[in-house]
Amino acid sequence: MTHAPQIRIPATYMRGGTSKGVFFRLQDLPEAAQVPGAARDALLLRVIGSPDPYGKQIDGMGGATSSTSKTVIVAKSSKPDHDVDYLFGQVAIDRAFVDWSGNCGNLSAAVGPFAITSGLIDPDRVPDNGVATVRIWQANIGKTIIAHVPVTKGAVQETGDFELDGVTFPAAEVQLEFMDPAAEEDGAGGAMFPTGNLVDDLDVPGIGTLKATMINAGIPTIFLNADAIGYTGTELQDAINGDPKALAMFETIRAHGAVRMGLIGHIDEIASRQHTPKVAFVAKPTGYVASSGKQVGVEDVDLLVRALSMGKLHHAMMGTAAVAIGTAAAIPGTLVSLAAGGEGRDAVRFGHPSGTLRVGAQATLVDGEWSVTKAIMSRSARVLMEGWVRVPG
């Protein structure tokens, strides 16, 4: 009996924000995987260790959570005035499925450092000491991200004293600007508010009619009021992820919201769209104890937000959802703005299960339509391992 040897593919395992993923240069992938399609998906599934009916991804690089079942492909940009193209693949854990429908805001923080270290940026644009500006084309949603990457002695600076709740150790700060973040999702017509309303009545059979702000910014997101679905906004992961009825409720809400947003034509299609839209619930400020044991005081936050990703409550906050939070907070009348006091804000600090996060956005009302020029937040990134990932041939 003959055995196919494993193939070796150059790869880098990186943390970006509160996520981890396997990063590839497009040119390093096997030829069949350098273009979208079944070969690419099969390769990334095997790299991560999916589908895994045990839900552990033991035989791959995945960490068995939505935050750690991620892949990134980076290439020199084909777009004018951009340095690199960044493509994100969210790998399902228990299914043979890679979702390409949205961005990962957390891993966006690692794209600039990876591009510099991997030789994808012109050396003339990287200072010996200072901050390198990396212009990223986010290929999943067709948007620009500007990453400001600290550089020391000609190399990406990864260590520092910037602390990010949800990440145990401090690191160097990477500031991200999400330009014109209203996502032009398929079927949503490019509108920030695809229904035309800041708040809608969302009818969900078996659950009721819920007030909802449905927004395309960073990533399509459905915001609900916590008290309308029986929560306080102070919940940690176990309170929801250990409750099958709650998870089923959120998935039902997500499906009906996706239809209203024009992202799918029928609720049955939601099974093939795990990454987007997100569902989040908001509440007015109150104190709580974060998952680390840290006390978050009522004075530390402008509002509370909890968000679900890939069917589970996120341990902190997805970066793209943070962009949606900042954008919605900047627009008076959304549920996010109302939870934060009712006025539009240039920046908010919100509480999530791991602590707090600050995000800013610049919103303007032009001819009755809201637009946001950019959203800004800080993350950090670090190379965890580099070399080759091996995949059975």
N, C-alpha and C positions, 0 to 999 in steps of 0.2 A: 504494500500500500504506500503510495506516495503522499507526502505532506507538503502543502504549500508553505514556504517560509513567510515569516512576518516581513512586512515592508516598513522602512524607516522614513519618517517625514519630519523635516525640521519644524520645530514648534516651540512656543514659549507659553508657560503656564503663569498667568498673571492675576493679581487682585486689582480690581478697579472699583473704588467706592466700597460698597458692601456686597459686591459680587466677585466671583472668580470665573475664569474661562480659559480655554485653550486658544491661543492666537497663532495664526498662520499668515505667511506672506503668500499671496495668490500664486506667485511663480514657483513656490516650493511644493504645491499640491500636485498629485499625479495628474497627468494631462486630462484624463476623463473628468476629473473633479474641478478643473479650472473654469468650467462653465456650469451654470445652474442646471439642475436635473437630478435624476435618480442616483447617478454615481456619486455626486457630491453629497447628497443626503445620506446615502448608505455609509460612506466613509465617516462622516461626522457622527452618525449614530454609533458606529463601532468604536470610534475614538472615545466618546463619552461613556459608552457602556449601556446603550439602550437599543431595543426595549428590554426592560428588566422586570419580569413579573414579581420579583422579590422587592422591587422598589428601592434597591440599595446601590445600584451601579457599581458593584464590586469589581467587575471585569472591565473597568474603564476609568476615565479621568473625572467623571462626574461625581458630585457630592450628594446626590439624592435629594436635592432641593431645587426650587426654581432659580435660586440665586447662584447655584453652582453647576447647573446643567446648561452651559453656554459655550458657544464657539464664535470666533471672530476671524474674518478674512480681510486683510489689508493689502492694498496695491497702490502703486503710484497713480495719481489721479488722471482721469481722462477729461476732467472738467476744467475749464479756464479758472484761474485764480484760486485753485485748490491744490493742496500738496498730496493728499492721499484719499482714496475711496475706502470707506469702511462699511463692511457688510456684516450684520449680526444674525446668527442663527440660534434660536431658542430651541433646545432639544427636549422633547418630551421624555419623561422618565420611564413610563410603563407602556409606551406606544411607539411604533416605528414612524415617527413624525418629527420633522423639523419645521418650526414656524418661522417664516421670514417676513411676517406682516408688520413688524415694528422694530424700534430701536431699543437698546439697553443704555440708559443714561449713566448707570454706574460704570459699566465697562468703557463708556466713552472717555472716561478719565485716563484710561490706560492706552488708548489708541495713539495719542501724541507721543508718549514715551516709547511705545513699541516701534512707532514709525522712525523715530530718531535713532534708536539703538539698532534697528534692523537695516539701516542704510537707505531708507526710502525718502529721506529729506536731504536736500542739497546742503552739504556741509557749510556753505557760505551763509546759510540762514540760521545756523546754530552758533550762538555766541560761546566764547570760552567760559565766561561767567555772566550770568544774567538770566533772562527769560526768553525761551524760544517760542515763537508763535506758530502753531501748526494749524493750517486751514484744512478742515476735514469735510469731505462730502459724505453724508450719511445716506448710503445708497438704498436702504430699506424704505425710507420715507421721503427721499429727495430733499434733504435739508442740509444747511451748513452749520457746523459746530466749530467754534474757535477755541483751541486749547492753549493755555498759557503754561508752559512746562519749564520748571526751574532747571537750570544747567550749572554745574560746578566743574571747573577744569575740563570743559569740553564734553562732559558726560552727563546724562540725565541724573538729577539729584532725586534720590528716592527716600532718604531718611530726613527727618525733620521733627518739628514739634507741633504740627497740625493734628488736632484730634477730631475724630469723626465718630459720633455715636453709632454703635453697631460694628465698629472695628476696634479690636483690643489695643493695638499698639499705635503710637503716633507715627506720622510720616510727613513727607513734603507735600505742601499744598499745590494742587493743580486747579486753576480756575477755568471754568467752562462757560462759554457763551453760546446759548442755543439761539441761533438767528431765525427770526420769523417762524416761531415754533408751532404755529397752527398747522397740524399735519394734514397733508393732502392725501387722505386715505381713499382707497378705491371705493367708489360709491358714495362718498361723503361730500363730493363736490368741492372739496378744499375749504369749506366753511368752518370757522372756529366753532360755531354753534350750529350743527347740522340740521337741527329742528327749527332754527330761527329764533329760539327762545332761550333766555338765561336760566329759566326753571320750567320744567314740564311736569305734568301729571303722567307718570308711567304706570300703566295698568299691567299688573303681573298676576295672571290667573293663579288662584290658590294662595296668594299672598296679600293682594290688595292693590290700592292705588297709592303710589309713593311719589313724593316730590323728588325731582331729580334734576341735577345740572349735568348735561351731557356735552362734553367739550373735546375738541380735537386740538391738543396743544402738548407737544412732547410725545404723548401717546394718547389715543382715544380713551377717555375715562368717564365713568358714570359715578357721580357723587351723590350720596344719599345722606339724610340726617340720621345720626346714630340712634336717637330715641325712637324714630319711626319703625326701626326693625328690632327694637328691644335691647339696644346696647347703650353704653355710656361714652364710648370713645377712649376708655382707659384700658381696654382689653389687651392681653398679651396673647401669644400664639396659641397656647394650650386651650384657652377659653373657646376658641373657634375651631381650630384644626382637629380637636378631639371630639367634635360634635358633627356627625354625618348629616344630620338634618339641617344644621346651619350652612354647611358647605353646599348642600343641594339647593338651599334657598338662594344663596349668592349666585350659583351657576344659572339658576332659572332667571334671576334678575338680570344677569349679564346677557343671557340670550335675548331676552325681550328688549333690553336696552340697545343691543347691537342691531336689531332690526330697525328700531326707531332712528338710530344714527345712520342707517343706510349702509352698514358694513356687511350685512348679510341679508339675503332675501327671505329666509325662513329660519325659525328658531332651531330647526334640525341641523343647520349648517354650522352651528357654534362648536360642534365637536371637532371640526377641522380648523378651528381658529382659537387655539388655547391662549396665545400670547396677548391678543387684543380682542375687545377692549378690556380695560381694567375696571374693577369695582372698588370704590372707596367710600368710607363713611366718616362724617365730620361731627364735631361737637365743640361747644364753647370751652374755654380753658378751665381746667381743674387740676389739682395735684394728683400724682400717682407714682407708683414705684415701677421703674423700668425693669426690663428683663435682667439687667446686670446688677440690680439692687440699688441703683442710683435713684435718689429722690428727685423727681421733676416737680417743681413748684408751680402754682398757678401763675406766678409772676414771670416764669421762665418761657411761657408760650403765648402765642396769640390765638391759637386754636389747637384742637386735637384731630389727628387724621389716622385712620387705619386703612390699609389697602390690601387687596388680595391679588396674588400673582400665581398663575398656573394652578388655580383651584385651591390655594392655601393662603392663610394670612401671612403676609411678609414679615420677616423678623425685624425689619427696619422700614425703609421706604425705597421703592424703585426710583432711580434717578429721573426717568422720564415722567413718572407720576408726580415727582416733586416739581417738575416743570409745569405740569398741569395744575398743581396746587398753587404755585406762584402766579400763574397766568389768571386763574379763576379768582384768586384773592385780589388781583389788581382791578377787577371789574365789579363795580357795585351791583348788588342784586343777585349774584350767584349764591348758592348754598355755602360755598367756601367763604365768600366775603361776609355773608351774614353771620356765620359762626365766629368770624374774626372781629365782629363788631359792626359790620354793615357798611363801612366805607372802603373805597378802593385803596389798596396799599401798594407802595413800590416794593416792599419786602415784607415777608412774614417769617416768624419762627414757629414751627409747628411741632407738636409732640407726636412721636411714633413709638412703637413698642420698645425700641432700644434707647430712646432718649429724645433729642431734639435736633432739628435741622433748619437752617435759614436758607431761603431762596427768594430771589428778587425777580421782578418782571416790570417792563415798561409798556403800559397799555394806553391806547388813544382811541377816541371815538370819532370816526370820520364818516360823514354822510349816513349816520345811523348804524354804521357797522363798526364793531370793535376790532382792532388789530393790535398785535403785540410785536414790537420790533425785535426784542430779544428777552430771554430769561437767563439769569446768571446764578450759578451756585459753585461752591468749592467742594472738591473731592480729593482723594489721594490715590496713588497707584504704586504697585511694587511688583517686580519680577519675583516669582516664587521658585521657578525652575526653568531651565532652558536646555535645549538639546534636540532630541528626537522623540517623537511619540511613535510607538510601534502598533501596527494594526495587522491582524492575520490576513494574509494575502488571499 
